[in-house]
């Protein structure tokens, strides 16, 4: 079948995952060739005829787990058509999250003409190649009319929920963005959206402890006891509510970082000196280090401490860092701590990679200074 160019993009899944090839759906002669959309000598993407075909090489790269696909074809940001606009799919809700069947939805980009969206069905409106950048959306549904804004990403299609009251755009671990996007028991989470002022948060009806709240962000702590799989997270304020699904796994470690943005310096303290680890205060072989993170999951009480039930492992510079404690950081809700001893033989490194693994999940890479 055929889809709109931006709908075929994987940007909704993860940026940088789409490659554009100068191929048609099938090799000529075909329907697209006969109707003038493809050249008479065009090659088809649907049939791989040689191991040297670009589409075949991408498939082989995927199956072999290599990064060769990243140099085949072009990125959507380099495409003359896709780099200037994207598609949107809009669903409207009431302030209390009830479904609306709009009579019309209009998108007005910051530059370029307004577009009246097509109705895919009674609930979803859509358009393609809306100019990239900030755009306003106006919903008309009989007695209900309201507007919202979004940032249109070039090269891909994105789903947008438009409603008055609180809107949740993302729920992620407070320490780092993990992939796939899941949360865990006891995890510190950040809820991003709009209209979140003075809102309460519940998970399956259980009230979460809110540590920080503003119109655009809420930091909260996941419950200790929560089952794996889809769970319903609800945000309720005086202006309305919204309920979304979050995926819960037993553990997914995410390490906090400190220092300049983008350096991914792990939040660590030298266990012997109590000094924050930095390039001017590096760790040495044999030092005990306290690593601060979230997402170790449920705990059990032992000797006055809350140990993680799922025992994690830590590597520093690719070498195992023997763990002496892993569990809740005493006195801080949702914050986890791992103590381990720096292995020998790593030498001096301004940024040795640190990875925490718990169960089937590994943390995003952070770095620590060694001497």
Protein Blocks (a to p, Z undefined) as FASTA:
>chain_A
ZZdfklmpcklmoghiaccddbdfbdcddfklmnopacfkbccfkbcfbfkbmklmmmmm
mmnopaklmmgcjdfklpmklmmpccdddddddfkopacddfbdcdddfbdcddddddfb
lmbccdehiaedjddddddehjaccdddddddehiacdddddehjddfbdcdfkbccddd
dddehiacddddehkahiacdeehiacddfbdcfkbccddddfbdcehjdddddddfkbc
cdddddddfbdcddddehjehklpacdddfklopacdfklccdehiacddddehebpadd
eehiacdfbacdddeehiacddfbdcddehiahiacddddddehklpafbdcddddehjb
ccdddddddZZ
